[in-house]
Amino acid sequence: MKGQQDLFREQNLEQVRAIKVRLSPLTQLEAECCECNQRDAISVPTDEFYRFKDGELVQNVWPKMSAAHREIILGAINRVYVCDRCWSMFDERG
């Protein structure tokens, strides 16, 4: 069972998120390729970004987005990213 202090923190966190969404409608995400150090970036709606950060699957939050763009989002969060060009080289090698 959660204590009052935990509930208070959760309520404050939700208020902060709501303020951030109102202040910044887009969140810029950037990922750096582990192989060639190329940086790729994407902007996503902040409210959708928080849905993803709160545990919703990337493909459910952005179902119409290309897999390559979703990989940028995942790479920005996980700090593990391989750009399309490097993926192509891996495919050619077998």
QUIRA-V531788 format. One record per backbone hydrogen bond with DSSP energy under -0.5 kcal/mol. CO is the residue of the C=O (numbers start at 0). NH is the residue of the N-H. If there is no record, write none. Layout:
BEGIN
co = {CO | CO}
nh = {NH | NH}
END
This chain:
BEGIN
co = {2 | 3 | 4 | 5 | 6 | 7 | 8 | 9 | 10 | 11 | 12 | 13 | 14 | 15 | 16 | 17 | 18 | 19 | 24 | 26 | 26 | 28 | 30 | 32 | 37 | 37 | 39 | 41 | 43 | 44 | 45 | 46 | 47 | 48 | 49 | 50 | 51 | 56 | 56 | 57 | 61 | 65 | 66 | 67 | 68 | 69 | 70 | 71 | 72 | 73 | 74 | 80 | 82 | 83 | 84 | 85 | 86 | 87 | 88 | 89}
nh = {6 | 7 | 8 | 9 | 10 | 11 | 12 | 13 | 14 | 15 | 16 | 17 | 18 | 19 | 20 | 21 | 22 | 23 | 45 | 28 | 43 | 41 | 39 | 36 | 32 | 39 | 30 | 28 | 26 | 48 | 49 | 50 | 51 | 52 | 53 | 55 | 54 | 59 | 60 | 61 | 64 | 69 | 70 | 71 | 72 | 73 | 74 | 75 | 76 | 77 | 78 | 33 | 86 | 87 | 88 | 89 | 90 | 91 | 92 | 93}
END
